[in-house]
């Protein structure tokens, strides 16, 4: 209790200091604070994963063909994570990027305080024990939560809380990858669809500060150092083919992930779901060791063009021993990484699809280039495999996340591969454009887009998504009984400030309405007060609105009926109130000011 009081006093003192600054300067100062915090969070997450991973695998013998610990480690990590989330956090913290998108569109950019640390704990255990997921989505959720909660504590508006939320997400990406520009582009392309250029400065401050913190604590080495061959124009046709191949892999990745997670989660008992997922994941990792953890160790060999020996510590090594062994093996890994990732997430683990996307993209580039080199062995046609691995990472990111700019510059920043900018752009563009033909939404947005809860670059649609029907209901109308007399109706008119009167039955079910215009001719004829009844004047409503209905659906009903007011009812047609076109227009204007970052 004393701690909460002291924290409250601290934030109150900080608010008083910030109030002396202009709104713009406040955001700049806070974006710097958010960036440093996100950089530290990224360092903590990476360090925890490394410590857990090293302590569990440091004694592994690389020559051991059948290390049974691969069967049990991932399941233990998933169980620990599931118990932590279920009994300590008591909240769903999976799929962090999607959760951030929902917070912006449906929860006024508010994220619960525990998300500033809970995703770090759960994902470090999941990945450290070998869960086949990435740490990037959890750290994005953590960073967004840091920005959101700092903005709320400072008493900022929805617009400025949203900017700080974006700063947190951008800082998280920058901190974990040491890629400041990619952090900004990630926020602009994926999270904050309606942010303007004036908000770029806070985003840059956040990403640069997070990157500096990451360099201080983790050293100045690049996350994916690689040895590249010079770009040759003659390989452009290959990069076009790679773009198409990445598009096909992206569609497979997205559709298989969402389908498989839904199927696994149809098992309602969480412990049965965990056991099923843990058993399948352990078997996959036992057969295909590169699926263990994030898989970045395997990528280091591919990116540096080293000699790739077939991993004999898997039973498959006894059945495959030809020149095609390695590309076939990695093709299987490409196809099965989606399964291992889905088993980890659906079985109770906490992780994201960001890392697996990079992994699958790298493997896709390697498989295609190695296949080309084997097919054309002995000719002048040769493709540098390490270049293909790097470009494939960008190609799959562009397709799965539908964020080509983020893909291009993230891969260039984390590898120093700016000399491959042309193939990065070419492959990413083709992958993105081809994927969009078959998949309108990214893996992050597909589910929430179907529910009508996704913000888009369309300002009108974005505002309608943010508006909630339940917030616009007017309940100050005076209801009347369907069998009430004209006299009782006139009495209701005398005490009401509205000119519409909802007609209800004995169970408060909406039957229709009476307007003042309908009774104007008879309301002064006292001889009719006992003879005429409400049902003589009642009109049926042209449409009903539900309290949880999406605003674009409500506006469509207004357009079709040409009504100015529509009744709001529940699913049993119990009367709740009315929603008016004028109230919606007023709320729309106010919301537009909030989302328009001038």
N, C-alpha and C positions, 0 to 999 in steps of 0.2 A: 504493500500500500504506500509506504514511504517512497519507494523507488518510483512508482507511478506519479506521485506528487512532485518529486524532484524533476522527473522528465518533463512533466507539464510546465513547471516553472522555467526550465531551460528553454523549451520551445517558445514560451511566451516572451522570454527575454530576447530571443533571436528574432521573433516577429516584430518586436518593438524597434529593433535595430534596422531590420529590412524595410520597415514602413517609411523610413527616412529616405529610402532610395526610390527611384522611379520604377514602374512595373517592369520595364525592359531590363534595368540593371538587377532587379531582384532575380529574374529568371536566369540571367547570366551567372550570378553568384551561385545560385542553387544548382545550376547545371554542372558547374565545376565540382561542387560537393557530391552530386550524384555520380559524376564520372569517377572520382577518386574512390567512392564507396563501391562502385561496380568493378573497378579494377582490383580492389582488395578481395571482393567476393569471387572473382574469376581465379585469382591466385590461390585462394583457400580451396576452391573446388578442385582445381587441377592438382594441387598438392595432396589433398585427401585421397583422390583417385590413385595417384602414384604410390602413396604410402601403403594403401590397402593392397593394391596390385602387387607391389614388390614383396611385401611381407608374405603373401600367399603363394607366389610363384618363384621366389628367388632360389629355391632349392630344386626346381625342376631340372631334370636331366634332358637336354635336347635330343639325345639319342634314344630316349625311352619311347617305344612305339605305342604303348597303350597306357597312358597316364589316366588312371580312373578318376583322378580329381577333377578332370574336365567334365565329368558326368554330374558332379555334385556341387561344385563351387557356385555356378550361376544360380542354381535353385536355392541355395542358402542365402545368397544376396537378395534374390527376389522375395524370399520369405521374410527376411529381416525388414526389407523396405515396406512390404505389405503390412506387417504388424505395426511398424512405426506410423504409417499413414492411417491405418485403421483405428489404432487405439491412442495415439498421441496427437496427431494432427487433426484427425477426424474430418478430413476434407479431401476432395479429389484434386490432386496436384499434377496429374499426368497431362501430356500434350500441352506444354507450356505456351507455345506460340499461339495456338488456337485459343487458349484461355485469355491471353492478353488481348486478342482481337475481340473477344466477347466482352471483356471489361470495358473496352473503348466504346463498343456499340450499344451495350445493354446495361452497363452498371456505372455510367458517368466516370469512367476511367479509374474507378476505385478497386483496389486489390487488397485482400486481407493482409494484415501485418505479418502473419506467420510465414507468408510466402517469401519474405526477405531472407529466410534461413532454411525453411523446411525442404525446399527443392534441392538445396545443396547437400543436406544430410542424406536424403533418400537416394538421390542420383549417385552420390559418391559411393554408397554401399552397393547399389545395383551394378554400376560399371566396374568398381574395384574388384568385385567378386566375379566379373566376367560377363555380365549382362551385355547382350549384343546391341547396344543403343549408344546414342551420343550424349555428350554433356552440354551441348550448345543450347538446346531448347530449355532445359532447366535453368541455365544461367541467364537466359533471356527473360524467363519468368521472374527470376530473382531480381534482375536489374530493373525490370518494369515495376515490380512491387516496391523497390527502394524509391524510385522516382515518384510513384503514385503516393506513397505514404509520407514522403517528405513534403510533397505539394499539399496534401490534406492537413498535415500538422501546421503548415504555414498559413492555412486558411485561404489558399488560392482558388480561383475560379476553375470551372470545368476545363476551359480552354487551356489554362496554364498548367493544370494538373496533367492534362493530356500531353503537353509539350515535355514536361519532366518525365512522364512515363516513357515517351519516345526516347528521351535522353538516356534513361536507364537501360532500355533495350539496346540502343546503339552502343552505349558504353560497355555493356556485357559482351556483345559480339567483338568489339574492338579489343577488350581486355583478354578474352580467351584466345583470340587469333593474332593479336598484335597488328590489327588491321583497321586503322581509324576511318579511312574512306569507306571501306566495306560496311562498317557499323552504321554510318550515316545512310548509305544507300539501302541497307537492309530495312531500316526504319521507314524510309520514304517509299520503298516499293511494296513492302509487305504489311507494315503495321498502320502507319498514319497516312491514309489515302488523301486527306484533305489538308495536310500541312502545307504552309506556304514558304516561299524562299526566305522570308524574314526570320523563320525559325531555324534556319541552317546554322547560324552562329552558335546558339546553345547546343545543338547536336554536335558540332565540331569541337566545342570546348569539352563536352562530355567524353567524346571518343578519344581525343588527344590525351586528356588527363588519365583516362583508364589505360590507354596504351603505355604511357610513361610509367605508371604504377606496375604494370605487367613486366615491362623491361627491367625495372629496378629489382624486382623480386625473382624473376624467372630467367634473367639474362637476356643478351641481345641476339640470340640465335633465332632464326626463322622457324615457325612451327613445322614447315615442310620444306626443309632444305633439299635441293635436288641438283642433279647434273643434267643440263639440257644441251641438245644439239642445236646448231643454228637453224633458223627457219628457212626452208627452201620453197620457192614458189611452185615447184613441180608437185609438191605434196598437197596443194589446195584441193584437188579432187578427193583425196583421202579424208580431209577434214570435213568436207561436205557429207561424205558417207558416214563419218563418225557422228555428225550432227543428227542425221536420220536415225542412226542406231541408238543414240542417246535418247531421242524422242520415243522410240519404241520401248526402251528400257524404262523411261519415265512413266509412260502409261501403265506398263506392267507393275512398276513400283507402287504407284498411287492406288490403282484399282485393287491389287492384291492385298496391300496393307489394310485398306479400309474394309474389304470383304472379310479378310481373315480375322481381324480384331473383332468385328461384329459376331462372327461365328464363335470365337472363343468366349466372348463375353455373354453369349447366350447360355453358358453354363453358370447358373445363378449362384451356386455355392462357391464362395471365394477360395476355400481350401481345395476343393476338387479342381477348380480352375487353375490354381497355383500348381498342384501336383501334375496335371496334364501338361501344362506349359513347361514346367521345370524338366520333366522327363524328356519331352521333345527337344527342348533347347540343349540339354546335356548331351543327348545323342548326336545332334547336329554338330556341336562343337567338338565332340570326341572324334567324329569322322572328318570334320573340316576345321582344324585348329585355328586358321585365320579368322573364323567367326567369333573367337573369344574376345570379349571386351569391345573397345572401339575399333580395333583392327588397324590402327595407325602404324603399328610396328611393321606389318606386312607391306604397307604402302611405301615405307622408307626404301625398301629394296627395289620396288617397282619404279620409284621416282628417280633412283640413281643409276638405273640401267645395269645393276649388278647381275651376276650369274644367279639364276633362280633354280635352285635344286628342288626336286619334287619332295614335299614333306613326307618322309617315310614313317613318321610317327602316327600315321593314320592307316587303318586296315586297307584303305583303297590303294595304298602303295603297292600291295601285293598283286593287284589286278591290272595295273596300268604302268607300262614301261616302254613307251615309244616317244617319238618326237612330239606327238600331239598330246602327250600326257598333261603337260602344264596348262596349255590353253583350255583343254577340256575340264581339268580340275578347277580352274578359275572361273570358267563359265558356270559350273555347278555352284560355286561360291556366289557368283553374281545372282543366280536365281534363288538361292536359299537364304541369302542375307535378309531378304524381306521377311521370310518365315521366322528366322531367329530373332529379328527385331520385334516382330508382332508377338511372338511368344513371350518375350521379355516384358513388353509393355502391358499386354493383356493379362499376364500371369501375376501381376502385382509389382513389377519393377517400375522405376521412374526414370525415364530417359526420353530422348527426342529422336526425330528422323533426320535432323540436320547432318550429324556425323555419318550415319549409314548412307545418306545420299552421296556424300563425298567419297565414301568407300566404294560404293557400287559404281559410281562414275569412273573412278580410277581403274577399277577392275574391267569395266566395259572398254575403256581406252586400251588397256593392255591386251585383252582378249582379241579385239579387232586387229590391232597392229601386229601381234604375234601370228595371228592367222594369215594376214596378208604376207608377212615375211616368210612363212612356211610355204604358202602356195606359190610364191614367186621366187623361191630360193634358187640361187644360181643365175639370176637375171640382174639387170640394173635397177630393178624396182625394189626399194627398201624404205621402210618407214621407221623413224626413230621412236622406239617404244616408250622411253621416258617422257618425251614430248606428248605422246598420245595419252599417257596416263594423266598428265596434268590437264590437258585440254578436255579429256573425258570428265574430269571432276566438275569443270565449269559447265559442260554440256548437260550433265544430269541435274545439277542445281538449277539451271535455267528452265529445264522441263518440269521437274518435280515441284519446285517452289514458285515457278513462273516469275522469276526475278532475274532477268538476264544481266542487268547492270551490276547487281550484287555479285552474281556468279563471276563475271569477267574480272572485276577489280578485287574481289576476295582472293581468287586463285592467284592473281598476279602479285598481291601483297604478301600472302603467306608463303610464297615460294621464291619471290624475286624474279619471276618469269615474265618480265615485261617485254622481253624480246619475242615472246609468243603472242603478243597482243592481237595480231591479225587472225591467227587460227582460233584464239579464244573468242574473239568477237564473231567470227564466221560460224563456228560450231555452236556456240551458245544461241545465236540468233536463229539458226536453222532448227535447233532442238526446241527452242521456245515456240517458234511459229508453227512447227509441225504438231507439237503437243496441244497447242491451243485449238487446233482443228478438231481434235477428239475429246479434249478435256478443257472445259471453260474455266474451271477453278483449280487452284493449287491443292496440294495435300492438306494444307493448313485451313483452307477456306471452303472446301467442298461440302462438308457436313453443315456448317453454319449458314452457307449460302442457300442450301435446300430449305432451311428453316426461316429464311428471310431475315437473318440477323447479321448480315455482313455489310460493313461500310464499303462504299466503292468510290471511284473518282468522280462519279456523277453526283454533284452537290445536292440536287433535288432528292435523289434516292437516299443519299447519306443522311439528310435531315429527317426524312420519313422513317428511316431505320432507327434513329435516335429517339424519335417521339414515341411515347407510350400512351396507348388509349386510356389506360386506367388513370393517368394523371390529368386527363382532359374531361373527365366525366363531371357534369353539373347535376347536383342532386337537390337543388332548392325549388323544384317544381312541386306544386301541391297536388297529390293524387286524389282521385275521386273513385267511389265504387261504381261498378257498371250499372247497378240498379238504383243509384241515387236519383232523387227528383231534381227538377230544374231549380227549385228553390234552394236545395242543398248545394247545387252547383254554383248558383249565384253567390251564396255565402262563401264558398271557396274562392271565388273570384275576388271578393271584397278583401280578403286577407293575403292574397298572393301578389307578388311583384312580377310574375311571368304571365305570358298570354297563351301558354299551352298547359293542358291538364291531362296527365297520364291516367288512363282508365284501367283499374285493376279489379280482379275478382277477389274472393274471400281468402285465397291462398297467395295473394300479391303477384299473381301471374299477369303479365301485361296483355291487355285485350285490344287496346287502341288508344286514341287520344281525342280530346276536344280542344279546339282553339277558340279564342275569344271571338274571332270573326264569325264562327259558326253559330253562336248564340246571341249575337249582338241584336238581332231583330226581336227576339223573344225575351231577353233578360229583363225588360221593364214591364212585361205583361204579367202582372201578379196572378191573374186568373189561370195562367198556365203552370204556375209553380208546382202544383200537386198533380197535374195531369201528364206533363211531359217528363221524360226520364233521360238520363245520360245516354243510354243506348240509342235514343232517337237522334242524337247529334254526333255520335262517335264515328270516327274514321279509322280505318286500318292503316297501320304504318307500311310504307312501301318496302321497308327493309329493316332488319335488326342488326345491331352491332354488339359484339361480345367484348367483355372487359379485357380479355387477353388477346384480342385480335390485332394483327399487324396493321400499322397505319396505312400502308399502301393499299391494303384490302378495304379499309374503311373509306379512303378517298375514292376508290373505284365505285363503292356503293353510292356515295354522294353524287358522283358523276352520272351514274346510270339512272338514279331516281330523281335528280334535280331537286332534292330536298335541301332544306336549310338546317333542320334538326332531325336526328334519328335517335330512337330509344336504345338504351344499353341494357342488355339482359344477360343472365347466365345461361348455362346449357339447358336449364329446365324452364326457361322463359320467365324467370322471376325478375321483376323490375329492379333496376339499379339506379338509373338516371337517364340523362340525355347527353349527347355530344353534339356540338354545333359546329357548323362550318366556320363561323367567325372565330370561335375559340381555337380551332385548329390553325387558321391563318395567323392568328396572333402568336400562338406558340411556335409556328413555323418561322416567323420573322425573328423571334427571340433566339431560337435554336440556330438559325442561319448566322446570326452575329457571333454565336459561340464557336461554330466550326470554321468560320471565315477568319483565318489568321492574317490580319491586315499587315 
